[in-house]
């Protein structure tokens, strides 16, 4: 296991005095005096925004102050970064077993157990056939909240069905010897299926405290199908809320609406890849890929319409504006967006005690950006941004808090890594 102290400003620090060198931040993004935010996400003094590149859509204005390019913050704790392994093949999802080992999905269709020392187990058998191409494959994974007694594991994957390919949710019981999933069932399939593109499948899985499962699905990308993100008769481009058997959970916002799928929780999503609970408010937060720029962080409300493809920040790949622009009555605004794109994937709120200054901050794995974003949040608004591990040259796919209070991140690469980020 490779271990190093992360310091992205060593060249700048060499030029400083010995006294200043001792105080230099180990995760510094840019020069400039920055006051570290309070541990509870309170008022933060900030430096210049971390993003300095030209905007893709320079004529678009944010809907409110702090919706994009907020000031930078820096971590003052000396962070120790370890590479646990670099021998996974396009890892996508990660979930911790009760003993601290990790269940990791590989997009080509495998689930493996990885130890904290980096030992990688053989693929666990029983996984249904995965349609692997482009952005499609074996994606998110989550343990049943009752895993200690049920040993049930849930995952999302692209499946070939009548009519094309769709995102599906499966579950299976991890055998006592950990070599197989038993009694595997596909409990849910997003509709409609589609042929012609392997992009924008999402997805993520997240349980709530009542054992209900939230699942995010992308909208298949193509112009003729993405409009279904606005249809209550389809579950692509949606976040759904279901029971462990795949049925719609009671109390969903569209359960009494004629023609609506009762499992829908929110709509108007493009390519939602991250879900997390805000530990302060209990709200559901989501990360979502925009078009050409306009990547989003959203606070998800029951029944909320998040606009795609009617409104969005950024531009179509043709250079045209998206739909009706950036705002429309009855459609939600993102809490935060990026221009240019960073391709945000997995997200997590930090609740540990290992690094107190990170408490209640949101961490975002960035694929195109090749870094991990730290967002300081107060009253549901972003007030500070930091980039971590930008010197690693890795497509960060997922970031999860481990049972030891450190962050663990995986990278979507042919020689995919697992990082431990802590002290």
TORRO-367903 format. One record per residue (C-alpha): residue in one letter; x, z, y. Coordinates in nm, 4 decimals. Layout:
N
A_X_Z_Y $
...
***
This chain:
423
X_0.0000_0.0000_0.0000 $
X_0.1496_-0.1133_0.3289 $
X_0.1303_0.1399_0.6131 $
X_0.2235_0.1011_0.9757 $
X_0.1524_0.2525_1.3128 $
X_-0.0618_0.0118_1.5110 $
X_0.0863_-0.0650_1.8556 $
X_-0.0121_-0.3895_2.0228 $
X_0.1722_-0.3202_2.3479 $
X_0.5213_-0.2437_2.2232 $
X_0.6821_-0.5128_2.4407 $
X_0.5229_-0.3710_2.7541 $
X_0.6099_-0.0171_2.6543 $
X_0.9794_-0.0979_2.6123 $
X_0.9969_-0.1724_2.9817 $
X_0.8559_0.1681_3.0742 $
X_1.0388_0.4950_3.1086 $
X_1.0844_0.7335_2.8203 $
X_0.8134_0.9569_2.9611 $
X_0.5641_0.6729_2.9848 $
X_0.6600_0.5459_2.6410 $
X_0.5595_0.8780_2.4907 $
X_0.2168_0.8408_2.6456 $
X_0.1688_0.4758_2.5567 $
X_-0.1523_0.4017_2.3710 $
X_-0.1154_0.2791_2.0144 $
X_-0.4086_0.0418_2.0414 $
X_-0.3556_-0.0890_2.3920 $
X_-0.5272_-0.4158_2.4703 $
X_-0.4146_-0.4744_2.8256 $
X_-0.2085_-0.3090_3.0948 $
X_-0.3764_-0.1024_3.3625 $
X_-0.4765_0.2582_3.4036 $
X_-0.7814_0.3414_3.1923 $
X_-0.9506_0.6774_3.1580 $
X_-1.0496_0.7519_2.7993 $
X_-1.4286_0.7886_2.7530 $
X_-1.5808_1.1211_2.6600 $
X_-1.6189_1.1786_2.2877 $
X_-1.9989_1.1699_2.3119 $
X_-1.9995_0.8234_2.4678 $
X_-2.0425_0.9562_2.8213 $
X_-1.9153_0.8062_3.1436 $
X_-1.5986_0.6077_3.0910 $
X_-1.3386_0.4914_3.3359 $
X_-1.2554_0.1340_3.2549 $
X_-0.9977_-0.1310_3.3193 $
X_-1.0355_-0.5061_3.3361 $
X_-1.2600_-0.6658_3.0694 $
X_-1.0826_-0.7472_2.7438 $
X_-1.2140_-1.1046_2.7545 $
X_-1.0202_-1.3269_2.9956 $
X_-1.0997_-1.6748_2.8591 $
X_-1.3237_-1.9151_3.0476 $
X_-1.6939_-1.8924_2.9652 $
X_-1.8552_-2.1631_2.7541 $
X_-2.1726_-2.1279_2.9616 $
X_-2.0454_-2.0330_3.3095 $
X_-2.3802_-2.0961_3.4752 $
X_-2.5616_-1.8356_3.2685 $
X_-2.6066_-1.4962_3.4319 $
X_-2.6633_-1.1760_3.2339 $
X_-3.0064_-1.0185_3.2600 $
X_-2.8604_-0.6831_3.3680 $
X_-2.5299_-0.5226_3.4587 $
X_-2.3149_-0.4422_3.1579 $
X_-2.4716_-0.6996_2.9268 $
X_-2.1382_-0.8804_2.8871 $
X_-1.7707_-0.8375_2.9777 $
X_-1.7796_-0.4672_3.0562 $
X_-1.4577_-0.2901_3.1474 $
X_-1.1988_-0.2102_2.8837 $
X_-1.1251_0.1282_2.7320 $
X_-0.8375_0.2365_2.5142 $
X_-0.7948_0.4714_2.2224 $
X_-0.5479_0.7486_2.3009 $
X_-0.5127_0.8756_1.9435 $
X_-0.2108_0.7390_1.7560 $
X_-0.3809_0.5302_1.4897 $
X_-0.2293_0.4804_1.1465 $
X_-0.3270_0.1513_0.9815 $
X_-0.2783_0.0897_0.6084 $
X_-0.3334_-0.2290_0.4101 $
X_-0.4831_-0.1099_0.0827 $
X_-0.4808_-0.4551_-0.0762 $
X_-0.4423_-0.8190_0.0195 $
X_-0.5442_-0.9613_-0.3194 $
X_-0.9189_-1.0152_-0.2895 $
X_-1.0818_-1.3584_-0.2707 $
X_-1.3069_-1.3879_0.0359 $
X_-1.4466_-1.0352_0.0230 $
X_-1.7767_-0.9883_0.2089 $
X_-1.9428_-0.6535_0.1399 $
X_-1.8139_-0.3003_0.0807 $
X_-1.9880_0.0182_-0.0275 $
X_-1.8308_0.3511_-0.1196 $
X_-1.8921_0.5130_-0.4547 $
X_-1.9399_0.8928_-0.4535 $
X_-1.5780_0.9510_-0.5576 $
X_-1.4367_0.7419_-0.2704 $
X_-1.3668_0.4207_-0.4615 $
X_-1.5150_0.1010_-0.3221 $
X_-1.7578_-0.1549_-0.4600 $
X_-1.6543_-0.4859_-0.3025 $
X_-1.8267_-0.8235_-0.3205 $
X_-1.6329_-1.1488_-0.3243 $
X_-1.8250_-1.4440_-0.1817 $
X_-1.7575_-1.6718_-0.4842 $
X_-1.9805_-1.4420_-0.6920 $
X_-1.7944_-1.1315_-0.8071 $
X_-1.8322_-0.7562_-0.7597 $
X_-1.5289_-0.5379_-0.8245 $
X_-1.4287_-0.1738_-0.7942 $
X_-1.1239_-0.1115_-0.5747 $
X_-0.9463_0.2235_-0.5618 $
X_-0.8066_0.3774_-0.2436 $
X_-0.4579_0.3007_-0.3757 $
X_-0.5438_-0.0699_-0.4026 $
X_-0.6038_-0.1134_-0.7759 $
X_-0.8598_-0.3923_-0.8258 $
X_-1.0898_-0.3823_-1.1266 $
X_-1.2183_-0.6732_-1.3299 $
X_-1.5406_-0.8410_-1.2157 $
X_-1.8446_-0.6378_-1.3180 $
X_-2.0644_-0.8433_-1.5487 $
X_-2.4386_-0.9022_-1.5098 $
X_-2.4326_-1.0579_-1.1624 $
X_-2.6790_-1.3509_-1.1481 $
X_-2.5465_-1.6993_-1.0858 $
X_-2.4464_-1.7389_-0.7215 $
X_-2.4703_-2.0628_-0.5214 $
X_-2.1310_-2.0545_-0.3510 $
X_-2.0426_-2.3007_-0.0753 $
X_-1.9603_-2.2703_0.2926 $
X_-2.1238_-1.9541_0.4272 $
X_-2.3283_-1.9108_0.1110 $
X_-2.2343_-1.6814_-0.1739 $
X_-2.2403_-1.3166_-0.2795 $
X_-2.2669_-1.1196_0.0430 $
X_-2.3852_-0.7676_0.1239 $
X_-2.3920_-0.4669_-0.1078 $
X_-2.5480_-0.1199_-0.0851 $
X_-2.5852_0.1787_-0.3135 $
X_-2.9248_0.3307_-0.3799 $
X_-2.9448_0.6545_-0.1780 $
X_-3.0202_0.8151_-0.5170 $
X_-2.7186_0.6501_-0.6806 $
X_-2.5887_0.9808_-0.8174 $
X_-2.8843_0.9888_-1.0563 $
X_-3.0083_0.6274_-1.0650 $
X_-2.6722_0.4410_-1.0566 $
X_-2.8601_0.1515_-0.8917 $
X_-2.6752_-0.1009_-0.6755 $
X_-2.8358_-0.3645_-0.4486 $
X_-2.6793_-0.6886_-0.3232 $
X_-2.7712_-1.0137_-0.1449 $
X_-2.6693_-1.3585_-0.2663 $
X_-2.7555_-1.7243_-0.2262 $
X_-2.9580_-1.8502_-0.5192 $
X_-3.0686_-2.1983_-0.6209 $
X_-3.4460_-2.1984_-0.6671 $
X_-3.7247_-2.4522_-0.6629 $
X_-3.7077_-2.6251_-0.3261 $
X_-3.3425_-2.5573_-0.2550 $
X_-3.1268_-2.2544_-0.1883 $
X_-3.2417_-1.9190_-0.0579 $
X_-3.1116_-1.5707_0.0102 $
X_-3.2125_-1.3260_-0.2596 $
X_-3.1874_-0.9517_-0.3154 $
X_-3.0911_-0.8226_-0.6585 $
X_-3.0468_-0.4785_-0.8048 $
X_-2.8851_-0.3499_-1.1223 $
X_-2.7761_-0.0251_-1.2808 $
X_-2.4010_0.0263_-1.2959 $
X_-2.3162_0.1059_-1.6560 $
X_-2.1553_0.4354_-1.7469 $
X_-1.8264_0.2611_-1.8213 $
X_-1.8525_0.0641_-1.4941 $
X_-1.8056_-0.2736_-1.6626 $
X_-2.1585_-0.4149_-1.6264 $
X_-2.4799_-0.4133_-1.4286 $
X_-2.7733_-0.3402_-1.6563 $
X_-3.1390_-0.4391_-1.6231 $
X_-3.0603_-0.6678_-1.3310 $
X_-3.3640_-0.7896_-1.1354 $
X_-3.4046_-1.0211_-0.8390 $
X_-3.6484_-0.8159_-0.6339 $
X_-3.6877_-1.0428_-0.3310 $
X_-3.6348_-1.4042_-0.2232 $
X_-3.6466_-1.5186_0.1395 $
X_-3.8767_-1.8104_0.2181 $
X_-3.8704_-2.0984_0.2560 $
X_-3.5803_-2.2233_0.0472 $
X_-3.3865_-2.5149_0.1932 $
X_-3.1551_-2.7981_0.0924 $
X_-2.9018_-2.9556_0.3239 $
X_-2.6911_-2.6775_0.4714 $
X_-2.4938_-2.3819_0.3408 $
X_-2.4813_-2.2058_0.6777 $
X_-2.6566_-1.9135_0.8446 $
X_-2.7587_-1.7032_0.5471 $
X_-2.6957_-1.3670_0.7156 $
X_-2.7098_-1.1134_0.5618 $
X_-2.6977_-0.7363_0.5343 $
X_-2.8591_-0.4459_0.3530 $
X_-2.9284_-0.1002_0.4949 $
X_-3.1321_0.1917_0.3623 $
X_-3.3148_0.4349_0.5863 $
X_-3.3608_0.8069_0.5271 $
X_-3.6871_0.7403_0.3413 $
X_-3.5227_0.5062_0.0905 $
X_-3.6688_0.1885_0.2417 $
X_-3.4453_-0.1157_0.2458 $
X_-3.3845_-0.3303_0.5538 $
X_-3.2506_-0.6798_0.4871 $
X_-3.1425_-0.9420_0.7420 $
X_-3.1698_-1.3152_0.6715 $
X_-3.0355_-1.6158_0.8614 $
X_-3.2391_-1.9296_0.9327 $
X_-3.0432_-2.1969_0.7371 $
X_-2.8983_-2.3487_1.0596 $
X_-3.0478_-2.7004_1.0613 $
X_-3.2753_-2.8064_1.3482 $
X_-3.5720_-2.8834_1.1245 $
X_-3.5729_-2.5406_0.9582 $
X_-3.4380_-2.2968_1.2167 $
X_-3.7706_-2.3014_1.4043 $
X_-3.9072_-2.0953_1.1147 $
X_-3.7267_-1.7976_1.2686 $
X_-4.0324_-1.7805_1.4995 $
X_-4.2877_-1.8136_1.2192 $
X_-4.4506_-1.5021_1.0762 $
X_-4.5263_-1.7047_0.7656 $
X_-4.1559_-1.7299_0.6782 $
X_-3.8927_-1.4637_0.6196 $
X_-3.5811_-1.6610_0.7144 $
X_-3.4477_-1.5681_1.0577 $
X_-3.5932_-1.2202_1.0106 $
X_-3.5193_-0.8600_0.9339 $
X_-3.7530_-0.7336_0.6635 $
X_-3.8339_-0.3822_0.5420 $
X_-3.9114_-0.3443_0.1731 $
X_-3.9308_-0.0841_-0.0996 $
X_-3.6734_-0.0650_-0.3770 $
X_-3.8942_-0.2841_-0.5958 $
X_-3.9063_-0.5602_-0.3327 $
X_-4.2607_-0.4972_-0.2107 $
X_-4.3386_-0.4647_0.1582 $
X_-4.2962_-0.1109_0.2877 $
X_-4.6023_0.0598_0.4301 $
X_-4.6403_0.0625_0.8080 $
X_-4.4613_-0.2639_0.8853 $
X_-4.5637_-0.4103_1.2241 $
X_-4.7269_-0.7331_1.1005 $
X_-4.8987_-0.5976_0.7911 $
X_-5.2435_-0.6559_0.9391 $
X_-5.1712_-0.9916_1.1012 $
X_-5.3393_-1.2924_0.9436 $
X_-5.0899_-1.5313_0.7848 $
X_-4.7938_-1.2999_0.8434 $
X_-4.5550_-1.1821_0.5742 $
X_-4.6144_-0.8065_0.5591 $
X_-4.2484_-0.7288_0.4960 $
X_-4.1305_-0.8630_0.8347 $
X_-3.9826_-0.6002_1.0662 $
X_-3.8457_-0.8265_1.3442 $
X_-3.8144_-1.2003_1.4072 $
X_-3.6282_-1.4618_1.6070 $
X_-3.2856_-1.4084_1.4489 $
X_-3.0214_-1.6776_1.4055 $
X_-2.7492_-1.5467_1.1754 $
X_-2.7716_-1.1658_1.1569 $
X_-2.4787_-1.0201_0.9640 $
X_-2.4596_-0.6540_1.0650 $
X_-2.7011_-0.3594_1.0534 $
X_-2.6337_0.0040_1.1449 $
X_-2.8177_0.3212_1.2450 $
X_-2.7387_0.4697_1.5843 $
X_-2.6589_0.8359_1.5046 $
X_-2.7697_0.9559_1.8488 $
X_-3.1095_0.7866_1.8704 $
X_-3.1842_0.6914_1.5099 $
X_-3.2471_0.3322_1.6197 $
X_-3.1563_0.0250_1.4163 $
X_-2.8832_-0.1938_1.5701 $
X_-2.7852_-0.5442_1.4639 $
X_-2.5092_-0.8007_1.5182 $
X_-2.5898_-1.1698_1.5319 $
X_-2.3996_-1.4962_1.5644 $
X_-2.5053_-1.7022_1.8638 $
X_-2.4728_-2.0808_1.8944 $
X_-2.1736_-2.2030_2.0968 $
X_-2.1060_-1.8546_2.2440 $
X_-2.3846_-1.6037_2.2990 $
X_-2.3033_-1.3723_2.0071 $
X_-2.5257_-1.0654_2.0277 $
X_-2.5620_-0.6953_1.9672 $
X_-2.9310_-0.6042_1.9491 $
X_-3.1317_-0.2843_1.9410 $
X_-3.4009_-0.3677_1.6863 $
X_-3.7600_-0.2673_1.7584 $
X_-4.0425_-0.2883_1.5076 $
X_-4.2181_-0.6190_1.5736 $
X_-3.9575_-0.7303_1.8259 $
X_-3.8963_-1.1011_1.8848 $
X_-3.5268_-1.1683_1.9510 $
X_-3.5789_-1.5187_2.0790 $
X_-3.4024_-1.7658_1.8529 $
X_-3.4288_-2.0637_1.8885 $
X_-3.6479_-2.0343_2.1993 $
X_-3.3933_-1.8451_2.4092 $
X_-3.0267_-1.7601_2.3678 $
X_-2.7070_-1.7153_2.5615 $
X_-2.4390_-1.9764_2.5028 $
X_-2.5115_-2.3423_2.4396 $
X_-2.6058_-2.5767_2.1599 $
X_-2.3045_-2.7416_1.9959 $
X_-2.4080_-3.0578_2.1800 $
X_-2.3546_-2.8752_2.5083 $
X_-2.7270_-2.8593_2.5870 $
X_-2.9029_-2.5358_2.6724 $
X_-3.0907_-2.3591_2.3944 $
X_-3.4675_-2.3923_2.4151 $
X_-3.6023_-2.2430_2.7358 $
X_-3.2780_-2.0816_2.8487 $
X_-3.1786_-1.7157_2.8322 $
X_-3.4976_-1.5218_2.9121 $
X_-3.8665_-1.5405_2.8325 $
X_-4.1506_-1.2913_2.8572 $
X_-4.2274_-1.1215_2.5281 $
X_-3.8764_-1.1771_2.3890 $
X_-3.6055_-0.9141_2.3663 $
X_-3.2727_-0.9271_2.5445 $
X_-2.9500_-0.8406_2.3606 $
X_-2.7907_-0.5104_2.4533 $
X_-2.4613_-0.7007_2.4741 $
X_-2.3362_-1.0541_2.4282 $
X_-2.0057_-1.2396_2.4159 $
X_-1.9026_-1.5672_2.5758 $
X_-1.6837_-1.7154_2.4257 $
X_-1.7935_-1.6357_2.0713 $
X_-1.6220_-1.3727_1.8581 $
X_-1.8489_-1.4242_1.5497 $
X_-1.9595_-1.0624_1.4946 $
X_-2.0250_-0.9626_1.1351 $
X_-2.0487_-0.6109_0.9888 $
X_-2.1048_-0.3150_1.2225 $
X_-2.0914_0.0630_1.1950 $
X_-2.1334_0.3618_1.4231 $
X_-1.8525_0.6120_1.3879 $
X_-1.9761_0.9628_1.3055 $
X_-1.6598_1.1198_1.1665 $
X_-1.4380_1.3984_1.2953 $
X_-1.1030_1.2384_1.2096 $
X_-1.0872_1.0577_1.5461 $
X_-1.3174_1.2557_1.7800 $
X_-1.2881_1.0146_2.0755 $
X_-1.4552_0.7452_1.8617 $
X_-1.7614_0.9535_1.7829 $
X_-2.0872_0.7578_1.8256 $
X_-1.8999_0.4416_1.9239 $
X_-2.0049_0.1124_1.7636 $
X_-1.7431_-0.0862_1.5732 $
X_-1.7890_-0.4586_1.5124 $
X_-1.5939_-0.6815_1.2727 $
X_-1.5143_-1.0131_1.4454 $
X_-1.4439_-1.3262_1.2416 $
X_-1.3563_-1.5868_1.5034 $
X_-1.2231_-1.3205_1.7358 $
X_-0.9921_-1.1908_1.4616 $
X_-1.0159_-0.8305_1.5735 $
X_-1.2343_-0.5219_1.5479 $
X_-1.4438_-0.4438_1.8538 $
X_-1.4974_-0.0873_1.9715 $
X_-1.7993_-0.0468_2.2008 $
X_-1.8644_0.2759_2.3921 $
X_-2.2393_0.3202_2.4392 $
X_-2.4393_0.5422_2.6719 $
X_-2.8184_0.5371_2.7025 $
X_-2.8332_0.2210_2.4872 $
X_-2.5971_0.0307_2.7164 $
X_-2.2389_-0.0720_2.6517 $
X_-2.0024_0.0914_2.9039 $
X_-1.6628_0.0121_2.7507 $
X_-1.4992_-0.2342_2.5111 $
X_-1.1723_-0.2313_2.3172 $
X_-1.0099_-0.4735_2.0742 $
X_-0.8326_-0.3268_1.7722 $
X_-0.6026_-0.4958_1.5184 $
X_-0.5939_-0.8208_1.7137 $
X_-0.2292_-0.8601_1.6142 $
X_-0.3186_-0.8980_1.2444 $
X_-0.4448_-1.2579_1.2543 $
X_-0.7333_-1.1758_1.0189 $
X_-1.1007_-1.2740_1.0071 $
X_-1.2630_-0.9314_0.9982 $
X_-1.5854_-0.9412_0.7991 $
X_-1.6956_-0.5827_0.7522 $
X_-1.6126_-0.2410_0.8939 $
X_-1.7403_0.0761_0.7267 $
X_-1.6751_0.4450_0.7753 $
X_-1.5240_0.6005_0.4648 $
X_-1.5924_0.9459_0.3222 $
X_-1.2539_1.0599_0.4571 $
X_-1.3589_0.9851_0.8161 $
X_-1.1405_0.6754_0.8486 $
X_-1.2677_0.3238_0.9096 $
X_-1.2262_0.0655_0.6341 $
X_-1.2330_-0.3056_0.7154 $
X_-1.2289_-0.6144_0.4951 $
X_-1.1135_-0.9618_0.5902 $
X_-1.2778_-1.2881_0.4905 $
X_-0.9679_-1.4721_0.3733 $
X_-0.8377_-1.6367_0.0555 $
X_-0.6086_-1.3344_0.0252 $
X_-0.8609_-1.0920_0.1641 $
X_-0.7452_-0.7510_0.2746 $
X_-0.8890_-0.4019_0.2915 $
X_-0.7572_-0.1972_0.5820 $
X_-0.7748_0.1776_0.6298 $
X_-0.7784_0.2719_0.9981 $
X_-0.7329_0.6411_1.0740 $
X_-0.4635_0.8988_1.1225 $
***
